[in-house]
Amino acid sequence: MISNLLFPNGKVAKVFSHILEKHTLIISSYTKEECTEVFEKKFPSKIKQLEIFFDGINFEEFKSPEKIDEKKYPKIRDIKDLPVS
């Protein structure tokens, strides 16, 4: 999603557009939060574009669990890398 927004004429943007046209996109709340964190840190001047991007696409938002049971997965170095179940 970040590449799509930063490089609107790139290959990723074309693939993303195809997905939006042909499928129902499901984005987790965790993914949206992570995109916002990345933009705030690396692209603060483009944060408004990110908001416009999310407001302008049709998607379903999946509410990520607040707490993930670490015991269900093999040891993962970064807790944020645990899969959303």
DOKEMAR-285279 format. One record per residue (C-alpha): z, x, y; residue number from 1; residue in three letters. Coordinates in Angstrom, 2 decimals, always signed. Each point is the difference from the previous one (the first is absolute). Layout:
residues N
vexkol up Z east X north Y pos NUM code ala
...
This chain:
residues 85
vexkol up +0.00 east +0.00 north +0.00 pos 1 code met
vexkol up +0.80 east +2.84 north +2.35 pos 2 code ile
vexkol up -3.37 east +1.69 north -0.63 pos 3 code ser
vexkol up -1.72 east -3.33 north +0.52 pos 4 code asn
vexkol up +1.60 east -0.39 north +3.40 pos 5 code leu
vexkol up -0.42 east +3.58 north +1.18 pos 6 code leu
vexkol up -3.58 east +0.36 north -1.26 pos 7 code phe
vexkol up -1.58 east -3.47 north +0.33 pos 8 code pro
vexkol up -3.51 east +1.27 north -0.82 pos 9 code asn
vexkol up +1.01 east +2.04 north -3.04 pos 10 code gly
vexkol up -0.49 east -0.67 north -3.70 pos 11 code lys
vexkol up +3.58 east -1.23 north -0.44 pos 12 code val
vexkol up -0.55 east -2.59 north +2.74 pos 13 code ala
vexkol up -3.14 east -1.26 north -1.76 pos 14 code lys
vexkol up +1.88 east -0.34 north -3.30 pos 15 code val
vexkol up +2.91 east -1.70 north +1.76 pos 16 code phe
vexkol up -2.37 east -2.45 north +1.70 pos 17 code ser
vexkol up -1.56 east -0.82 north -3.36 pos 18 code his
vexkol up +3.44 east -0.64 north -1.48 pos 19 code ile
vexkol up +0.93 east -2.30 north +2.89 pos 20 code leu
vexkol up -3.25 east -1.94 north -0.39 pos 21 code glu
vexkol up +0.10 east -0.42 north -3.78 pos 22 code lys
vexkol up +3.68 east -0.08 north -0.92 pos 23 code his
vexkol up +3.42 east -1.15 north +1.11 pos 24 code thr
vexkol up +1.85 east +3.05 north +1.22 pos 25 code leu
vexkol up +3.70 east +0.25 north -0.84 pos 26 code ile
vexkol up +2.06 east +2.45 north +2.04 pos 27 code ile
vexkol up +3.65 east +0.69 north -0.68 pos 28 code ser
vexkol up +2.51 east -0.13 north +2.83 pos 29 code ser
vexkol up +0.89 east +3.59 north -0.95 pos 30 code tyr
vexkol up -3.61 east +1.09 north +0.58 pos 31 code thr
vexkol up -0.09 east -1.65 north +3.42 pos 32 code lys
vexkol up +3.30 east +1.65 north +0.94 pos 33 code glu
vexkol up -1.24 east +3.39 north -1.22 pos 34 code glu
vexkol up -3.22 east -0.34 north +2.03 pos 35 code cys
vexkol up +2.06 east -0.76 north +3.10 pos 36 code thr
vexkol up +2.24 east +3.02 north -0.64 pos 37 code glu
vexkol up -3.01 east +2.30 north -0.42 pos 38 code val
vexkol up -1.64 east -1.30 north +3.17 pos 39 code phe
vexkol up +3.21 east +0.30 north +2.00 pos 40 code glu
vexkol up +0.40 east +3.59 north -1.17 pos 41 code lys
vexkol up -3.58 east +1.30 north -0.08 pos 42 code lys
vexkol up -2.08 east -2.38 north +2.14 pos 43 code phe
vexkol up +2.36 east -1.60 north +2.55 pos 44 code pro
vexkol up -2.84 east -0.70 north +2.42 pos 45 code ser
vexkol up -1.71 east -2.14 north -2.66 pos 46 code lys
vexkol up +2.95 east -2.17 north -1.06 pos 47 code ile
vexkol up -1.42 east -3.01 north +1.88 pos 48 code lys
vexkol up -3.26 east +0.41 north -1.96 pos 49 code gln
vexkol up +1.98 east -0.22 north -3.23 pos 50 code leu
vexkol up +1.61 east -3.25 north +1.12 pos 51 code glu
vexkol up -3.41 east -1.40 north +0.97 pos 52 code ile
vexkol up -1.38 east +1.14 north -3.36 pos 53 code phe
vexkol up +2.66 east -1.86 north -2.01 pos 54 code phe
vexkol up -0.33 east -3.08 north +2.22 pos 55 code asp
vexkol up -3.78 east +0.03 north -0.42 pos 56 code gly
vexkol up -0.33 east +0.18 north -3.78 pos 57 code ile
vexkol up +0.58 east -2.73 north -2.54 pos 58 code asn
vexkol up +2.59 east +1.03 north -2.60 pos 59 code phe
vexkol up +3.01 east -1.20 north -1.95 pos 60 code glu
vexkol up +3.21 east +1.91 north +0.54 pos 61 code glu
vexkol up +2.11 east +0.81 north -3.04 pos 62 code phe
vexkol up +3.68 east +0.38 north +0.89 pos 63 code lys
vexkol up +1.13 east +3.32 north -1.45 pos 64 code ser
vexkol up +3.44 east +0.00 north -1.60 pos 65 code pro
vexkol up +2.78 east +1.37 north +2.18 pos 66 code glu
vexkol up +1.51 east +1.97 north -2.87 pos 67 code lys
vexkol up -1.82 east +1.45 north -2.99 pos 68 code ile
vexkol up +1.87 east +0.79 north -3.21 pos 69 code asp
vexkol up -0.60 east +3.75 north -0.40 pos 70 code glu
vexkol up +1.14 east -0.13 north -3.62 pos 71 code lys
vexkol up -3.14 east -1.91 north -0.99 pos 72 code lys
vexkol up -2.24 east +2.98 north +0.79 pos 73 code tyr
vexkol up -0.23 east +3.68 north -0.91 pos 74 code pro
vexkol up +1.69 east +2.36 north +2.46 pos 75 code lys
vexkol up -1.99 east +0.04 north +3.21 pos 76 code ile
vexkol up +0.68 east +2.61 north +2.67 pos 77 code arg
vexkol up -0.44 east -2.29 north +2.99 pos 78 code asp
vexkol up +1.63 east -3.43 north -0.33 pos 79 code ile
vexkol up -2.68 east -1.43 north +2.31 pos 80 code lys
vexkol up -2.59 east +0.82 north -2.68 pos 81 code asp
vexkol up +1.52 east -2.45 north -2.48 pos 82 code leu
vexkol up -2.49 east -2.72 north -0.90 pos 83 code pro
vexkol up +0.47 east -3.49 north +1.35 pos 84 code val
vexkol up +0.91 east -2.26 north -2.89 pos 85 code ser
